[in-house]
Amino acid sequence: MRHSAIHFGREDGQAVILVVVAMGILLIGALGLAIDAGQMYAQRQMAQAAADAAAQAGIMSIFKGTNATSAYPFGTGAPPIASSICTTTDGRTPCVYARNNGFGGTAADTVTLSFPTTVSGVTLTYATVPAFAVTVQRTLKTGLIRFVGAAATSGITAKATAGLVGTVSTKCVSVLDPSAQNAFQATNGSTVALSGCGLAVGSTNADAVTVSGGSSVTASGVTIAGGAVISGGSSITPAPTTGVVASADPFAALPAPAVGACNYNNYSPGYGTWTLNPGVYCGGINLGNGSTATFNPGIYIVNGGGVSLINKTDTGSGVMFYLTGTNASYGSVTISNGASVTMSAPASGVYMGVLFFQNKSLTPAANATFSGGVAMQLTGSLYFPTTSVLFTNGASTNNYVAIVAKRVSFTGGVNIKWDSTGLLTGLFTNSVALVQ
């Protein structure tokens, strides 16, 4: 008896189908991975560009002070400053720059602003806010890769840190006259001590520096474009380096404040206790006769007449005096006859570290004079680019001071300390850079 054979379909055909399906899945996965990886790479590059732009815009605003004066302030107050997140319509400068570069306009993005005080491997300046960081994050929807089990979304992150970097000047007395004899002089037994900082004299005259009459000058270094004459048992320590190229005016780019209408005319109130406010003083400020005066913080524009403090006790914190007028009406600074003066320059803003600022466009005859046994605690720079600064008859100061003037003369003692931060005298150069 013959038995019927039972035949089944060929199994090798099914295997081919399974292989094709598996390869298709792998190809879809590979294609999805390539597409999504390419998208993430491109998005990350764009995010980094947005973070870089926002960080640089933010630190530039901080550098110029517009972060505090803008209608949309940021980065103000004493460190540590808390981080914050941009809204989709945020008017703060870095938020606007992030949006302009394609990030921060929707809920899919998070733009975070932060204020690190240190950055590894980078030397920042001593500014209140030395660095600014922006972190950009975006949530992306994945493509084909989700069909092989990947998540439906993925995230990208980019971060940029911009900082204020620069150097602090090691010179606390800079003499600008390019050719004068006796551009710097110390005479009649004067003692000039520059603690931790140097003296730089730009005059090419063979007698650019004169030290005589038993006087002594000590500094961390002395450089002279021309030469020096030292006589009468006098000394300069260390020995000067001559024939040096003159240093540039460190305040050459400092802008003059706008001079508006007069708020006060010929201010001379006489004996008493007085409080002065910032403004335009036409005809000068004349305080004497043993009175006491307090200067409130701000900018004092002295349009003609100068500032005269005689036999008085005067104090002022965060003040800057801009001395202007015409060559004929200009009056400089006179502090004399036993006056006791304690003043400091602004701690921030355009005029940070500048206490006295003479109009650079004038060439008046009047010089800044500190004389007659005055006791001064001045903190800041004395900037007189076209006139002289004179310390005479026992005038002294013992604080963080820098002198930048056409000529400088001492016949009295002075002890000037170096401002190693550059913030008290404004003698540091700042530049903005991406640091991380």
Number of C-alpha atoms within 10 A of each C-alpha: 3 4 5 6 6 5 6 6 7 8 8 9 9 11 11 11 11 12 11 12 12 12 12 12 14 13 12 17 20 15 15 20 19 14 16 20 15 12 15 18 13 12 19 19 15 16 26 22 20 28 32 27 22 31 31 24 21 28 28 22 20 25 21 12 16 17 21 16 12 13 10 12 16 21 24 15 11 8 12 13 15 12 14 14 16 20 18 17 12 15 15 17 21 31 30 22 22 26 20 14 19 16 25 27 20 13 11 12 23 20 27 20 24 19 22 18 17 14 15 8 8 12 15 21 23 18 19 17 24 22 30 27 26 30 23 26 22 21 14 17 11 21 19 18 20 17 14 14 9 15 12 13 11 13 15 17 18 20 19 22 25 28 34 25 21 16 17 18 19 19 24 25 25 27 28 27 25 18 16 19 20 21 25 31 24 30 21 18 19 26 22 21 20 24 18 17 22 21 22 25 29 29 29 23 20 19 20 27 28 22 28 20 17 17 26 22 21 21 22 16 19 21 22 26 23 24 21 23 15 19 14 13 12 21 20 19 13 13 13 18 15 17 16 17 15 20 16 11 16 15 17 9 7 12 11 16 13 8 15 11 11 14 13 15 15 16 17 14 13 13 13 12 13 14 12 14 14 16 17 21 25 22 22 28 25 17 25 23 12 17 18 18 20 17 18 16 17 18 20 22 26 29 26 22 24 27 22 19 26 24 22 22 21 22 19 20 19 22 27 26 21 24 27 27 23 14 14 13 17 24 27 28 22 19 27 25 19 20 23 20 22 18 20 25 29 25 20 15 13 16 24 21 29 30 28 23 23 26 22 18 12 17 15 18 13 18 19 24 19 27 23 20 21 25 22 22 18 24 27 31 28 24 27 25 26 20 25 24 26 20 25 24 19 20 25 25 23 18 20 23 26 29 23 26 24 24 29 27 21 27 22 25 23 22 17 25 19 24 26 18 16 22 22 25 30 26 25 23 14 16 14 17 17 18 19 14
